[in-house]
Amino acid sequence: MIDLHSPGLLRRVLWLDAVTCAAMGILMSLAASPLAALTNLPTALLTYAGLALFPVAAFIALIGSRVAIPAAGVWIVVLGNAAWSLASLALLADQRVSPNTLGIAFVLIQAVAVALLAELEYIGLKTVGLKNSSAKATI
């Protein structure tokens, strides 16, 4: 069970986000062809989206590893996650791609998971009192 009022929530969620981001980057970039065959998503889309996740994972890990977590950094992560989730949903509405049922499920599940991480990071910001983007908190 997740304690939404724990001061350590933000750091744990940031690390979870960084690890899952890197794992998805590995999956999507190294297994793009088999994943494309299973999902009917374009191989290039999977490859480049996966490669894009590596610097994102590094940034999130950097933010999560700081002694004093910078609110501005967390806000970048939250807004980036929200943008990724919305872009994933927009992809499904785009007529240039036509994923099969497994592809639609793949996109939806990761969009919801990323949105959940964004929400937990936002809750973590509030828990440690980091709503102001110039604030820092030592957790």
C-alpha positions in Angstrom: 0.0 0.0 0.0 1.3 3.5 -0.9 1.3 6.0 1.9 0.3 9.2 0.0 1.3 11.3 3.0 4.9 10.0 3.4 7.6 12.6 2.9 9.6 9.8 1.1 6.8 9.3 -1.5 8.2 11.8 -3.9 11.7 10.3 -4.0 10.4 6.8 -4.3 8.0 7.7 -7.2 10.8 9.6 -9.0 13.0 6.5 -8.8 10.2 4.3 -9.9 9.6 6.6 -12.8 13.3 6.6 -13.8 13.6 2.8 -13.7 10.4 2.2 -15.6 11.3 4.9 -18.1 14.7 3.2 -18.8 13.1 -0.3 -18.9 10.5 0.9 -21.5 13.4 2.6 -23.4 15.2 -0.7 -23.6 12.1 -2.7 -24.6 11.0 -0.2 -27.3 14.4 0.5 -28.8 16.0 -3.0 -28.7 12.9 -5.0 -29.4 11.2 -2.5 -31.8 10.8 -5.0 -34.7 9.2 -7.8 -32.7 7.1 -5.3 -30.8 6.0 -3.7 -34.0 5.0 -7.1 -35.4 2.9 -7.8 -32.3 1.2 -4.3 -32.0 1.1 -3.1 -35.6 2.8 0.1 -34.4 5.5 1.5 -36.7 9.0 0.2 -35.9 10.6 3.6 -36.3 8.1 5.1 -33.8 8.9 2.5 -31.2 12.6 2.8 -31.8 12.8 6.6 -31.6 10.3 6.8 -28.7 12.4 4.2 -26.9 15.7 6.1 -27.5 14.1 9.3 -26.3 13.3 7.7 -23.0 17.0 7.3 -22.0 17.8 10.9 -21.4 14.4 11.4 -19.8 15.2 8.5 -17.4 18.6 10.0 -16.6 17.0 13.4 -15.9 14.4 11.9 -13.6 17.1 9.9 -11.8 19.2 13.1 -11.4 16.2 14.9 -9.9 15.4 12.0 -7.6 19.0 11.7 -6.4 19.4 15.3 -5.3 19.7 15.7 -1.5 17.3 18.7 -1.9 14.8 17.8 -4.6 14.2 20.9 -6.7 10.5 21.6 -7.3 11.2 23.0 -10.8 12.7 19.7 -11.8 9.8 17.7 -10.4 7.4 20.1 -12.3 9.3 19.3 -15.5 8.9 15.6 -14.8 5.1 16.0 -14.0 4.4 18.1 -17.1 6.5 15.8 -19.3 4.7 12.8 -18.1 1.3 14.5 -18.7 2.5 15.5 -22.2 3.6 11.9 -22.9 0.2 10.5 -21.8 -1.7 13.0 -23.9 0.5 12.4 -26.9 0.0 8.7 -26.5 -3.8 9.2 -26.6 -3.4 11.5 -29.6 -1.4 8.8 -31.4 -4.4 6.5 -31.1 -6.6 9.2 -32.7 -4.1 9.7 -35.5 -5.2 8.1 -38.8 -1.5 7.6 -39.9 -1.1 4.7 -37.5 -3.4 1.8 -37.1 -2.4 -0.4 -34.2 -4.2 -3.7 -33.6 -6.0 -4.5 -30.4 -2.7 -5.4 -28.6 -1.1 -2.1 -29.9 -4.0 -0.1 -28.6 -3.7 -1.8 -25.2 0.0 -1.3 -25.2 -0.4 2.5 -25.8 -3.3 2.8 -23.4 -1.6 0.9 -20.5 1.6 2.9 -20.7 -0.3 6.2 -21.1 -2.3 5.4 -17.9 0.8 4.2 -16.1 2.7 7.4 -17.0 -0.3 9.6 -16.0 -0.5 7.7 -12.6 3.2 8.4 -12.1 2.6 12.1 -12.8 -0.3 12.2 -10.3 1.8 10.5 -7.6 4.7 12.9 -8.3 2.3 15.9 -8.0 0.9 14.4 -4.7 4.5 14.0 -3.5 5.2 17.7 -4.4 2.2 18.7 -2.2 3.2 16.4 0.6 6.6 17.9 1.0 5.3 21.4 0.3 7.0 22.0 -3.0 4.2 23.6 -5.0 6.4 26.7 -5.6 8.7 26.0 -8.5 11.7 27.7 -6.8 11.5 25.6 -3.6 13.6 22.7 -2.7 13.0 20.0 -0.1 15.4 17.7 1.7 13.8 14.3 2.1 
